[in-house]
Amino acid sequence: MRKIYKFRLSMRKLLDQLEDNSISIIKETYSRSTNPIVLYSIGKDSSVLLHLFRKAFYPNIPKINFLHIDTGWKFKEMIEFRNQVEKKYGVKIIVKKNLDGEEKGITPFNNENYTNIMKTDALKEALSEGKYDFVYGGARRDEESSRSKEKIVSHRDKYHKWDPKNQRIEPWGMFNTELKKDESFRVFPLSNWTELNIWQYIQKEKIEIVPLYFAKERNVIIRDNEIYLYDDKRFEVKKTDLIKKEFVRFRTLGCYPLTAGVKSKANTLSKIIKEIEDSEFSERSGRLIDFDKVGSMELKKIEGYF
């Protein structure tokens, strides 16, 4: 019992340190910004980031808008959750779509450049329209190899592009926030968190998240040994696909035809945490957009992706 108590105390201390560090990053960079925005993907990391912003400015509502890039192919439960969050917490969520891409009928099924067109192009257009200088995101270094190269305050040129060789050093957590005209920063307060930290913090703080993270019996499509939610009739079913009911959950959320789920019975936070502790795979192993070509995520980031 004493060992368990010490472990829980140690974990709580770590989470408190991570929280303090993230709030410090938010406050320091926010004070230097003139027109900031928070990227809101609706996922668990975005939920933690929103919670940290609310804590950083408590008891006031954060004087900053949130930006969601909506491709039109997000899980239905994600959109429902987004609308609930906006009403419950009184934050303004700006929704941006690539209307030109929609008019051209671009979908995950008919265009190999779907992510660049419907996500990256829409994001860059929204950031240029808003002329935001500090753009906050919930990315973490442990998610994927290219993100491990990311600074906490990551420089972007006037075209929103990222040059991994042209980033500024951050000695002892000190940030150089000088910008030239039309340049910007992506700020990542959760950089040093892990997936496990995120879930432990969600449990500790009782943060609401999209129900898709919890396992339950769902209508799914099995394709090439991957599991996809049969979220609506737009999913282009192949003759070789198997449609069935399966107990699944999602470790990461995105566009539903490009996000694979996992078989699971983890329907509580404690079970999810145990499942992650035992897992040998990254949460993003189910995101097809990360692996459509060699160095895919790094190439997307260089071009201005999240």
C-alpha positions in Angstrom: 0.0 0.0 0.0 2.8 2.4 0.8 4.4 1.8 -2.6 1.1 2.6 -4.3 0.7 5.7 -2.2 4.2 6.9 -3.1 3.6 6.2 -6.8 0.3 8.2 -6.8 2.0 11.0 -5.0 4.8 11.0 -7.4 2.5 11.0 -10.4 0.4 13.8 -9.0 3.6 15.9 -8.4 4.6 15.3 -12.0 1.2 16.3 -13.3 1.3 19.5 -11.2 4.7 20.3 -12.5 3.6 19.8 -16.1 0.5 21.9 -15.5 2.5 24.7 -13.9 5.0 24.7 -16.8 2.2 24.8 -19.5 0.4 27.6 -17.7 3.6 29.5 -17.4 4.2 29.1 -21.2 0.7 30.2 -21.9 0.9 33.3 -19.7 4.4 34.4 -20.9 3.7 34.0 -24.6 0.2 35.4 -24.4 1.6 38.6 -22.8 3.9 39.1 -25.8 1.2 38.5 -28.5 -0.9 41.0 -30.2 -3.4 38.7 -32.0 -3.3 35.1 -30.7 -5.5 32.1 -31.6 -5.8 28.5 -30.3 -6.0 25.7 -32.7 -8.9 23.4 -31.6 -9.0 19.9 -33.1 -11.7 18.7 -30.6 -9.4 15.8 -29.5 -8.2 15.0 -26.0 -5.1 17.2 -26.2 -7.3 20.2 -27.3 -9.5 19.5 -24.4 -6.5 19.6 -22.0 -5.3 22.8 -23.7 -8.7 24.5 -23.3 -8.7 23.5 -19.6 -5.2 25.0 -19.1 -6.2 28.2 -20.8 -9.3 28.4 -18.5 -7.1 27.8 -15.5 -4.4 30.3 -16.6 -7.0 33.2 -16.8 -9.4 32.0 -14.1 -11.9 33.3 -13.0 -12.3 35.2 -16.4 -13.1 33.6 -19.7 -9.8 33.5 -21.8 -9.8 36.5 -24.1 -8.7 34.4 -27.0 -10.6 32.7 -29.8 -10.3 29.0 -30.8 -10.0 27.9 -34.4 -11.3 24.6 -35.8 -10.4 23.4 -39.3 -13.5 21.4 -40.4 -13.0 19.2 -43.4 -16.6 18.1 -43.4 -15.4 14.5 -42.7 -14.9 14.7 -38.9 -16.7 12.1 -36.7 -20.3 13.3 -36.0 -19.6 13.0 -32.3 -16.7 15.4 -32.6 -18.9 18.1 -34.1 -21.6 17.6 -31.4 -18.9 17.8 -28.7 -17.4 21.0 -30.2 -20.8 22.7 -30.2 -21.4 21.7 -26.6 -18.0 23.0 -25.5 -18.6 26.4 -27.1 -22.0 26.8 -25.2 -20.8 25.4 -21.9 -17.6 27.4 -21.5 -18.5 30.6 -23.4 -15.5 30.4 -25.7 -15.7 31.4 -29.3 -14.8 28.7 -31.7 -14.2 29.9 -35.3 -14.9 27.2 -37.8 -13.0 27.3 -41.1 -13.7 25.1 -44.2 -12.1 25.0 -47.6 -15.2 25.9 -49.5 -13.4 25.7 -52.9 -12.4 22.1 -52.1 -16.0 21.3 -51.0 -17.4 22.7 -54.2 -14.9 20.6 -56.2 -16.1 17.5 -54.3 -12.7 16.6 -52.8 -13.0 13.7 -50.4 -10.7 11.3 -48.6 -11.7 8.7 -51.2 -11.0 10.6 -54.5 -7.9 12.8 -53.9 -4.5 11.7 -52.6 -3.8 15.4 -51.7 -7.0 15.6 -49.6 -5.2 16.4 -46.3 -3.1 19.2 -47.9 -6.2 20.7 -49.6 -8.8 20.4 -46.9 -6.6 20.8 -43.8 -3.3 22.6 -44.6 -4.6 25.0 -47.2 -7.7 25.8 -45.1 -5.5 26.4 -42.0 -3.1 28.7 -43.9 -5.9 30.6 -45.4 -7.5 31.1 -41.9 -4.3 32.2 -40.4 -3.6 34.7 -43.2 -7.1 36.1 -43.0 -6.8 36.5 -39.2 -3.2 37.8 -39.2 -2.5 35.8 -36.0 0.9 36.1 -34.5 0.9 33.4 -31.8 -0.9 30.2 -32.8 -1.4 27.8 -30.0 -1.6 24.0 -30.6 -1.9 20.8 -28.6 0.9 18.8 -30.3 3.3 16.8 -28.1 6.9 15.7 -28.9 6.2 12.1 -28.2 3.4 11.8 -30.8 5.6 11.4 -33.9 9.2 11.7 -35.0 9.0 15.1 -36.7 7.3 16.6 -33.8 10.2 15.6 -31.6 12.2 18.3 -33.5 9.6 21.0 -32.7 10.4 23.8 -30.3 7.9 25.0 -27.8 7.7 28.4 -29.6 8.1 27.3 -33.2 8.9 29.9 -35.8 6.9 30.1 -39.1 7.7 32.3 -42.1 5.2 34.6 -43.8 3.9 31.5 -45.8 3.3 29.6 -42.5 6.1 27.2 -43.4 8.3 25.4 -40.9 12.0 25.1 -41.4 13.4 22.6 -38.8 16.9 24.0 -39.4 15.9 27.5 -38.7 14.4 27.3 -35.2 15.5 29.4 -32.2 17.1 27.9 -29.2 15.2 27.9 -25.9 17.8 27.9 -23.1 16.3 27.3 -19.7 12.8 27.9 -21.1 13.6 31.4 -22.4 11.9 32.3 -25.7 13.0 34.7 -28.4 9.6 36.1 -29.6 10.8 38.7 -32.1 8.9 38.5 -35.4 9.3 40.1 -38.8 6.3 41.3 -40.8 3.7 38.5 -41.5 5.7 35.9 -39.6 4.2 33.9 -36.7 4.8 31.4 -34.0 3.2 28.1 -33.3 3.2 27.6 -29.5 3.0 24.2 -28.0 2.4 24.3 -24.2 2.0 20.5 -24.1 5.3 19.7 -25.8 6.8 17.8 -22.9 3.7 15.8 -22.0 3.2 12.2 -23.0 0.0 10.5 -24.1 -0.1 8.8 -20.6 0.4 12.2 -18.9 -2.6 13.5 -20.9 -4.9 10.7 -19.8 -3.7 10.9 -16.2 -4.4 14.6 -16.1 -7.8 14.2 -17.7 -8.7 11.7 -14.9 -7.2 14.0 -12.2 -9.0 17.1 -13.5 -12.2 15.4 -14.6 -12.0 16.9 -18.1 -14.7 16.1 -20.5 -13.7 14.4 -23.8 -15.4 13.1 -26.9 -17.1 9.7 -26.1 -15.3 8.1 -29.1 -12.3 7.6 -26.8 -14.3 5.2 -24.7 -14.9 1.6 -26.0 -18.4 0.5 -26.8 -20.0 -1.7 -29.5 -20.0 0.3 -32.7 -20.9 -0.3 -36.4 -17.5 -0.6 -38.1 -15.9 -1.4 -41.4 -13.0 -3.8 -41.5 -10.6 -3.1 -44.4 -7.1 -4.4 -44.7 -7.1 -5.4 -41.1 -7.9 -1.8 -40.0 -11.1 -0.8 -38.2 -13.1 2.3 -39.3 -16.3 3.7 -37.9 -19.2 3.4 -40.3 -20.1 6.9 -39.3 -22.4 7.7 -42.3 -23.4 6.5 -45.7 -20.7 8.6 -47.4 -18.1 5.9 -46.6 -17.3 4.3 -49.9 -17.6 0.6 -49.1 -15.6 -2.0 -51.1 -16.8 -5.5 -51.9 -13.9 -6.8 -49.8 -14.9 -4.8 -46.8 -16.6 -6.4 -43.8 -19.3 -4.5 -42.0 -20.0 -5.7 -38.5 -20.4 -4.6 -34.9 -17.3 -4.6 -32.7 -16.2 -3.2 -29.4 -13.8 -0.4 -30.4 -12.5 2.9 -29.3 -10.2 5.6 -30.9 -6.9 6.7 -29.5 -6.7 9.6 -31.8 -9.5 11.6 -33.7 -9.5 13.1 -37.1 -11.4 12.5 -40.4 -13.3 9.3 -39.8 -12.3 7.5 -43.1 -8.7 8.1 -42.3 -8.7 7.2 -38.6 -8.5 3.6 -37.6 -9.9 2.4 -34.2 -8.7 -0.3 -31.9 -10.5 -3.3 -30.5 -11.0 -2.5 -26.9 -13.1 -3.0 -23.8 -11.6 0.1 -22.1 -14.8 2.1 -21.3 -13.4 4.0 -18.3 -10.5 6.3 -17.8 -8.7 3.8 -15.5 -9.0 1.1 -18.1 -7.8 3.5 -20.9 -4.7 4.4 -18.8 -4.0 0.7 -18.1 -4.4 -0.1 -21.8 -1.9 2.7 -22.8 0.6 1.5 -20.2 0.5 -1.9 -21.8 0.5 -0.7 -25.4 3.6 -1.0 -27.7 2.2 1.3 -30.4 1.9 5.1 -30.7 -1.6 6.6 -30.6 -1.0 8.0 -34.1 -0.4 4.5 -35.6 -4.1 4.7 -36.6 -3.7 8.0 -38.5 -3.3 7.1 -42.2 -2.2 10.7 -43.1 1.0 10.2 -41.2 2.2 7.4 -43.4 1.0 8.2 -47.0 4.7 8.7 -48.1 8.2 8.6 -46.6 8.6 11.4 -44.1 5.0 12.3 -44.6 4.3 14.2 -41.4 7.5 16.2 -41.6 6.7 17.2 -45.2 3.2 18.3 -44.1 4.6 20.3 -41.3 7.1 22.1 -43.5 4.2 23.1 -45.8 2.3 24.5 -42.9 0.3 21.6 -41.4 -0.6 21.7 -37.6 
